[in-house]
Amino acid sequence: MAASGVQCGPAQDWQDIAAAYEAEHPDVKIEFQFLENEAFKAKLPTLLQSNDAPSMFYTRAGAC
């Protein structure tokens, strides 16, 4: 599973959530890709139209 998004909170929180999920689902590997807001907005449309689209993505409106 690939996850892509804008990082506003501590990256360790996301890593802890992923580790817990992977422990319960050993056949799943979560990979994170944190991007700055402008890079995220530029890259996401291309990713969504490709064969390498993220399984999920997260963005937050407003300031971090």
mmCIF file of the C-alpha atoms, coordinates in Angstrom:
data_MODEL
# 
_entry.id   MODEL 
# 
loop_
_atom_site.group_PDB 
_atom_site.id 
_atom_site.type_symbol 
_atom_site.label_atom_id 
_atom_site.label_alt_id 
_atom_site.label_comp_id 
_atom_site.label_asym_id 
_atom_site.label_entity_id 
_atom_site.label_seq_id 
_atom_site.pdbx_PDB_ins_code 
_atom_site.Cartn_x 
_atom_site.Cartn_y 
_atom_site.Cartn_z 
_atom_site.occupancy 
_atom_site.B_iso_or_equiv 
_atom_site.pdbx_formal_charge 
_atom_site.auth_seq_id 
_atom_site.auth_comp_id 
_atom_site.auth_asym_id 
_atom_site.auth_atom_id 
_atom_site.pdbx_PDB_model_num 
ATOM 1  C CA . MET A 1 1  ? 0.000  0.000  0.000   1.00 0.00 ? 1  MET A CA 1 
ATOM 2  C CA . ALA A 1 2  ? 1.344  3.399  -0.890  1.00 0.00 ? 2  ALA A CA 1 
ATOM 3  C CA . ALA A 1 3  ? 0.280  6.492  0.981   1.00 0.00 ? 3  ALA A CA 1 
ATOM 4  C CA . SER A 1 4  ? 0.985  9.987  -0.174  1.00 0.00 ? 4  SER A CA 1 
ATOM 5  C CA . GLY A 1 5  ? 0.166  13.251 1.505   1.00 0.00 ? 5  GLY A CA 1 
ATOM 6  C CA . VAL A 1 6  ? 1.031  16.576 2.993   1.00 0.00 ? 6  VAL A CA 1 
ATOM 7  C CA . GLN A 1 7  ? 2.769  16.205 6.339   1.00 0.00 ? 7  GLN A CA 1 
ATOM 8  C CA . CYS A 1 8  ? 1.339  18.415 9.083   1.00 0.00 ? 8  CYS A CA 1 
ATOM 9  C CA . GLY A 1 9  ? 1.736  16.264 12.167  1.00 0.00 ? 9  GLY A CA 1 
ATOM 10 C CA . PRO A 1 10 ? 4.595  14.243 13.585  1.00 0.00 ? 10 PRO A CA 1 
ATOM 11 C CA . ALA A 1 11 ? 5.745  11.655 11.053  1.00 0.00 ? 11 ALA A CA 1 
ATOM 12 C CA . GLN A 1 12 ? 6.305  9.193  13.905  1.00 0.00 ? 12 GLN A CA 1 
ATOM 13 C CA . ASP A 1 13 ? 2.545  9.094  14.573  1.00 0.00 ? 13 ASP A CA 1 
ATOM 14 C CA . TRP A 1 14 ? 1.938  7.886  11.008  1.00 0.00 ? 14 TRP A CA 1 
ATOM 15 C CA . GLN A 1 15 ? 4.782  5.369  11.306  1.00 0.00 ? 15 GLN A CA 1 
ATOM 16 C CA . ASP A 1 16 ? 3.317  3.985  14.534  1.00 0.00 ? 16 ASP A CA 1 
ATOM 17 C CA . ILE A 1 17 ? -0.130 3.600  12.949  1.00 0.00 ? 17 ILE A CA 1 
ATOM 18 C CA . ALA A 1 18 ? 1.393  1.847  9.924   1.00 0.00 ? 18 ALA A CA 1 
ATOM 19 C CA . ALA A 1 19 ? 3.490  -0.476 12.097  1.00 0.00 ? 19 ALA A CA 1 
ATOM 20 C CA . ALA A 1 20 ? 0.430  -1.536 14.089  1.00 0.00 ? 20 ALA A CA 1 
ATOM 21 C CA . TYR A 1 21 ? -1.539 -2.203 10.892  1.00 0.00 ? 21 TYR A CA 1 
ATOM 22 C CA . GLU A 1 22 ? 1.334  -4.144 9.315   1.00 0.00 ? 22 GLU A CA 1 
ATOM 23 C CA . ALA A 1 23 ? 1.672  -6.247 12.481  1.00 0.00 ? 23 ALA A CA 1 
ATOM 24 C CA . GLU A 1 24 ? -1.960 -7.326 12.112  1.00 0.00 ? 24 GLU A CA 1 
ATOM 25 C CA . HIS A 1 25 ? -1.688 -7.719 8.310   1.00 0.00 ? 25 HIS A CA 1 
ATOM 26 C CA . PRO A 1 26 ? 1.726  -9.263 7.571   1.00 0.00 ? 26 PRO A CA 1 
ATOM 27 C CA . ASP A 1 27 ? 1.056  -9.376 3.830   1.00 0.00 ? 27 ASP A CA 1 
ATOM 28 C CA . VAL A 1 28 ? 0.731  -5.561 3.677   1.00 0.00 ? 28 VAL A CA 1 
ATOM 29 C CA . LYS A 1 29 ? 3.652  -3.139 3.428   1.00 0.00 ? 29 LYS A CA 1 
ATOM 30 C CA . ILE A 1 30 ? 2.861  0.567  3.840   1.00 0.00 ? 30 ILE A CA 1 
ATOM 31 C CA . GLU A 1 31 ? 5.165  3.077  2.204   1.00 0.00 ? 31 GLU A CA 1 
ATOM 32 C CA . PHE A 1 32 ? 4.899  6.784  2.997   1.00 0.00 ? 32 PHE A CA 1 
ATOM 33 C CA . GLN A 1 33 ? 5.748  9.650  0.728   1.00 0.00 ? 33 GLN A CA 1 
ATOM 34 C CA . PHE A 1 34 ? 5.511  13.047 2.431   1.00 0.00 ? 34 PHE A CA 1 
ATOM 35 C CA . LEU A 1 35 ? 5.481  16.092 0.181   1.00 0.00 ? 35 LEU A CA 1 
ATOM 36 C CA . GLU A 1 36 ? 5.308  19.830 0.677   1.00 0.00 ? 36 GLU A CA 1 
ATOM 37 C CA . ASN A 1 37 ? 1.948  21.310 -0.310  1.00 0.00 ? 37 ASN A CA 1 
ATOM 38 C CA . GLU A 1 38 ? 2.933  22.647 -3.748  1.00 0.00 ? 38 GLU A CA 1 
ATOM 39 C CA . ALA A 1 39 ? 4.808  19.461 -4.683  1.00 0.00 ? 39 ALA A CA 1 
ATOM 40 C CA . PHE A 1 40 ? 1.832  17.392 -3.524  1.00 0.00 ? 40 PHE A CA 1 
ATOM 41 C CA . LYS A 1 41 ? -0.624 19.398 -5.643  1.00 0.00 ? 41 LYS A CA 1 
ATOM 42 C CA . ALA A 1 42 ? 1.650  19.076 -8.677  1.00 0.00 ? 42 ALA A CA 1 
ATOM 43 C CA . LYS A 1 43 ? 2.384  15.349 -8.296  1.00 0.00 ? 43 LYS A CA 1 
ATOM 44 C CA . LEU A 1 44 ? -0.973 13.905 -7.206  1.00 0.00 ? 44 LEU A CA 1 
ATOM 45 C CA . PRO A 1 45 ? -2.882 14.308 -10.498 1.00 0.00 ? 45 PRO A CA 1 
ATOM 46 C CA . THR A 1 46 ? -0.112 12.484 -12.360 1.00 0.00 ? 46 THR A CA 1 
ATOM 47 C CA . LEU A 1 47 ? 0.026  9.701  -9.774  1.00 0.00 ? 47 LEU A CA 1 
ATOM 48 C CA . LEU A 1 48 ? -3.739 9.203  -9.882  1.00 0.00 ? 48 LEU A CA 1 
ATOM 49 C CA . GLN A 1 49 ? -3.642 8.742  -13.654 1.00 0.00 ? 49 GLN A CA 1 
ATOM 50 C CA . SER A 1 50 ? -0.741 6.295  -13.554 1.00 0.00 ? 50 SER A CA 1 
ATOM 51 C CA . ASN A 1 51 ? -0.397 2.589  -12.820 1.00 0.00 ? 51 ASN A CA 1 
ATOM 52 C CA . ASP A 1 52 ? 1.423  3.612  -9.623  1.00 0.00 ? 52 ASP A CA 1 
ATOM 53 C CA . ALA A 1 53 ? -1.451 5.472  -7.948  1.00 0.00 ? 53 ALA A CA 1 
ATOM 54 C CA . PRO A 1 54 ? -1.381 5.567  -4.144  1.00 0.00 ? 54 PRO A CA 1 
ATOM 55 C CA . SER A 1 55 ? -3.866 3.316  -2.357  1.00 0.00 ? 55 SER A CA 1 
ATOM 56 C CA . MET A 1 56 ? -4.728 6.334  -0.230  1.00 0.00 ? 56 MET A CA 1 
ATOM 57 C CA . PHE A 1 57 ? -3.691 9.922  0.208   1.00 0.00 ? 57 PHE A CA 1 
ATOM 58 C CA . TYR A 1 58 ? -4.193 12.582 2.825   1.00 0.00 ? 58 TYR A CA 1 
ATOM 59 C CA . THR A 1 59 ? -4.189 16.322 2.620   1.00 0.00 ? 59 THR A CA 1 
ATOM 60 C CA . ARG A 1 60 ? -5.196 19.015 5.035   1.00 0.00 ? 60 ARG A CA 1 
ATOM 61 C CA . ALA A 1 61 ? -6.789 22.306 4.107   1.00 0.00 ? 61 ALA A CA 1 
ATOM 62 C CA . GLY A 1 62 ? -5.416 25.355 5.822   1.00 0.00 ? 62 GLY A CA 1 
ATOM 63 C CA . ALA A 1 63 ? -2.200 25.997 7.642   1.00 0.00 ? 63 ALA A CA 1 
ATOM 64 C CA . CYS A 1 64 ? -0.375 23.326 9.617   1.00 0.00 ? 64 CYS A CA 1 
# 
